[in-house]
Amino acid sequence: MFKEIVHYFRNPYKSVEELKRLQWQKLQLIIHHAYNNVPFYKKRFDRCGLTPVDIRTVSDMLRIPVLTKEELRGAGYDILAKGYNPSKLKKSTTSGSTGQPTISYFTPRDWFILKYLLKYRAKRICGFYPVIHKVIIVNSNPEDVVHMENSKIINKLLRKRSISINQNIEQHLTVYKRFKPDVLYGPASYLNELKTYLLENNIYWLKPKLIFTSGEIHSKQAQKDIESVFGCPCYDIYGSTEFKELAWECPHKLGYHINIDAYFVEFINGSEHVGENEEGRIVITSLVNRAMPLIRYDPGDFGMYTDSHCLDDVNFPLMHSINGRSVDYFELINGRRIAPFTLVVALHDCVSHAVKQFHIIQKTSDSVVIKIVPNGQYSPIVEENLLKIYNRILGDDVLTRIEIVKKIERDRSNKYRLVKSEYKQEQQNITRGYH
């Protein structure tokens, strides 16, 4: 295992050619493994008239059907490789915030690589030192689970502490003051909420050295606001329950470095790969998880990649942006299709100084509601400017209404879904026969 750890820590600094060669070798191995050992993929390939030797180039990957969440849930244990007992595997379950949850299984070795090693590697490049730096992780676990985590000897030795997002900020401040964290790790919306609370209550003593966010869309302006108040860098991470950490920001923040020694990531439109800086559906193949290989899995996200290179020695390729989940794209009566990221950036750039929280909801094909929790700088002029910007984005035939509220509730996974298309969800439910 020590040699493997060294291998993974050296990978970011290998040449582009070496990394591509390593990624392709791992891709070939996992495809052969899945075909020979996973009943689901044997049937899938046979139905398409494919064998692993037919996948010789990147373009050949398009011949393998994309794996949807519905197919994954319906596969049962057929998606597991032969010889693996589910009861002896690590298990990870999605929140099911947009439907039924999915379950992923990992061997202990693969779990260590994906859950811990890759995460630490990225954070180390950003300046994090375990044991030296005290860490507070904000998660959605119940308080009793958090208490159990904090009582573990390993977390005490690593100087790592968890707090539950179900608690209020006053309770968190008590922990912060006593523990004095060097690093904060949590959802961007929580850090924004904490930032607002600190400003409103003239609290200046909470000064971590690093902040990491994940799990939600946020704009560069929101990230800069967090950095300004806390006085330290803030880095975003892109991941999922099915895969763990997929891509991450380094100190240069020119995009998200993709962990290509653990994942093969495609950006597609229909049955074709998109070009640089073109929006595409993100499709992922895990190169590490042998117990439950996911080949060309669609997590429901859209994004873009860039051929630009980072300014440091890290040669992992860059994702330009993550534009949001397909289920939350606004499909409007005028034929426009608007990405969640576009809506969030527009609101942040216009009114971030005057808003504590917000929630953008598509009600119908021609109506949108923006729920806003205002602060003292909110005014009719701010509201007028926001409506003008959204009118330009959505079009004259879409009515945008602003609703002032006292609080915005989190979803079932305890996240703030900044953008939600209730209309699209309703259309999908009708199609599936849920009405």
C-alpha positions, 0 to 999 in steps of 0.5 A: 500500500505504501508504494501505491500511496507514493504512486498516487502522490507522484501522478499529478506531476507526471507528463501529460503523455504519461498520464494519458497512457496511465489512464488508458491502461486503467480504462482497458483493465476496468472494461475487461474486468467488468465484462468478465466478472460483472453480469450486468456489463456482460449482458450490456456488451453482448446486447450491443455486439461489443467486446472489450477489444473493440474499445481501442480509442476514446471515440470507441467509448461512445459505442458503450451505452450511457448508464443512467441512475434508473438502470443502476438502481434496477441492476441490483447485485448484478452490478457487483463483480463476482466474488464480492460479498456486499456485507464485506464491502464499504457502502455509500448511499446518495441522499435521493434528493431528486428521486430514489437513492442509489447505493455504491459498493467499494472494497476497503482498498478502493474506499481508502484510495477514493475516500481518503487518499485522493482527497488528501492529495488535492488538499495537500496541494492547496496547503493543508497539513493533517495533524498540524491543521485542525479541521472542522467538517460541516455535514448533514449527519444527525447530532448523535452520529456527529458525536460518535464520529468526534469520539473516535480516537483516529479523529482526535489524533488527526485533530478533526471534528465534525458538526451537524448542519442541523444545529444552529450557528450559535451552537457552531460558534461555541465549537469554533471558539473552543476548537479554533479550527485552521480549516473549514470544510462544508457546503458553500451555502453554509459558509455564506450563511456563516459569513453573513452571521459573522458580519451582522454580529461583528464577529472577527475572531474566526480566522481559518487558514483554508476553506473547502466547499463542495456539493453545491453550485456557487459563483466566483463572486460568492467564493470571493465574498467568503474569502474576503470575510474569512481572510483565507483562500476558499477552494471548491471540490466537485464530487459525487457519492457514487465516485467521491472526489472527481475534480478540485480547484488548486491555488491558481483557480483556473478550473477544476483538476480532474483526477484522471488517474482514478476516473475517465471523464467524458463531456457529451452531447447526444452520441458525440463528444463536445469540444473545448468550452462547449457544454456537455453532459458529464459521463464518468467511468471509475478506474479504481472501483473493482467491486462495482465498476461504473462505466459511462455513468451519468450523474446528471450534471452538465459542464465544460472542459478546457485544454488550457494548462495550469500555471503550476506543475500539476498536469491533470486536465481542467474542467472549466465549470460545472453548470448544474444538474440536468433536472434543474435546467430551465426549459422555457416556453420560448425554447430557451434552455438555461443552466443553473450556473447562469442563474446563480452567477447573474443573481450573485453579480447583481445582488449578493451585497443585499441578499442573505439567501435565495432560491430560484424556482421554475414554476411553469414553462413561462414563470419563475419565482425568486425567493429572497431573504434580504439584508439591510441593503436590499431596496426597490432599486436592487429588486428592479435591477435583478428583474431586468437582468432576469428578463434579459436572461429568460426572455420577455415571455417569461414572468419573473416574480420576487418573493421576500421570505424570512428563511429558505429551507434545506432539501431532504439532503440538508443542502440548499438547492439554489436552483430548482425546476419544479416544472421539469420535475412535474413533467418527468413525473407525468412521463413516468406515470407518477401523477 
